[in-house]
Amino acid sequence: MIRLRPNDPNTIEAWNMEYSKELFIRGNRNVYERIVFHLKDCSTVFDYGCGMGELISYLEKNEKIVLGYERSPLISERATKG
């Protein structure tokens, strides 16, 4: 079992906190470009908690195969209606 520590820059939570802040400060494009850079060696991506699918669309435009899962029924319904 892997124990995640919020103050460790190598954990998912730390990564998410950094990029979540940037989404509001600088806008999605800069963050999405950095995510694509980190995924340069990956051809397939699973986006857990994909929301409305904005990141999925961006990754697909950057030649990634993406599978998204959104747990919230309300957001999933909105995303499906587009």
C-alpha positions as CSV (number, residue, x, y, z in Angstrom):
1,M,0.0,0.0,0.0
2,I,1.3,3.4,-0.9
3,R,0.8,6.2,1.6
4,L,0.2,9.6,0.1
5,R,1.7,12.6,1.9
6,P,0.3,16.0,0.9
7,N,3.6,17.8,1.5
8,D,5.6,15.4,-0.6
9,P,5.9,16.9,-4.2
10,N,5.9,13.3,-5.7
11,T,2.4,12.5,-4.4
12,I,-0.8,12.7,-6.4
13,E,-2.4,15.1,-3.9
14,A,0.6,17.5,-4.1
15,W,0.5,17.4,-7.9
16,N,-3.3,17.9,-8.0
17,M,-3.0,20.9,-5.6
18,E,-0.4,22.5,-7.7
19,Y,-2.3,22.1,-11.0
20,S,-5.7,23.0,-9.5
21,K,-4.3,26.3,-8.3
22,E,-2.9,27.0,-11.8
23,L,-6.2,26.3,-13.4
24,F,-7.7,29.2,-11.6
25,I,-4.7,31.5,-11.8
26,R,-3.4,31.1,-15.3
27,G,-6.2,29.3,-17.2
28,N,-6.6,25.8,-18.5
29,R,-4.3,25.9,-21.6
30,N,-1.0,26.4,-19.6
31,V,-1.9,23.6,-17.2
32,Y,-3.0,21.3,-20.0
33,E,0.3,21.9,-21.9
34,R,2.2,20.9,-18.8
35,I,0.1,17.8,-18.3
36,V,0.8,16.8,-22.0
37,F,4.5,17.4,-21.4
38,H,4.4,15.0,-18.4
39,L,2.5,12.4,-20.4
40,K,4.9,12.6,-23.4
41,D,5.8,8.9,-23.1
42,C,2.2,7.8,-22.6
43,S,-0.2,7.0,-25.5
44,T,-3.2,6.0,-23.3
45,V,-4.5,8.0,-20.3
46,F,-7.2,7.4,-17.7
47,D,-8.8,10.6,-16.4
48,Y,-10.5,9.7,-13.1
49,G,-12.8,12.5,-12.1
50,C,-12.9,13.9,-15.6
51,G,-15.7,16.4,-14.9
52,M,-17.1,17.8,-18.1
53,G,-14.2,16.3,-20.2
54,E,-12.2,19.5,-21.0
55,L,-8.9,17.8,-20.3
56,I,-10.0,14.7,-22.3
57,S,-10.7,16.8,-25.4
58,Y,-7.3,18.6,-25.1
59,L,-5.5,15.2,-24.7
60,E,-7.2,13.7,-27.7
61,K,-6.1,16.7,-29.8
62,N,-2.6,15.9,-28.6
63,E,-2.9,12.3,-30.0
64,K,-3.6,10.6,-26.7
65,I,-6.2,7.8,-26.3
66,V,-8.2,8.9,-23.2
67,L,-10.8,7.1,-21.1
68,G,-12.6,9.3,-18.6
69,Y,-14.6,8.4,-15.5
70,E,-16.7,10.9,-13.5
71,R,-18.2,9.6,-10.3
72,S,-20.7,12.5,-9.9
73,P,-24.0,11.6,-11.6
74,L,-24.9,15.3,-12.0
75,I,-21.7,16.2,-13.8
76,S,-21.8,13.0,-15.9
77,E,-25.3,13.9,-17.0
78,R,-24.2,17.4,-17.9
79,A,-21.2,16.1,-19.8
80,T,-23.3,13.7,-21.8
81,K,-25.7,16.4,-22.8
82,G,-22.7,18.5,-23.7
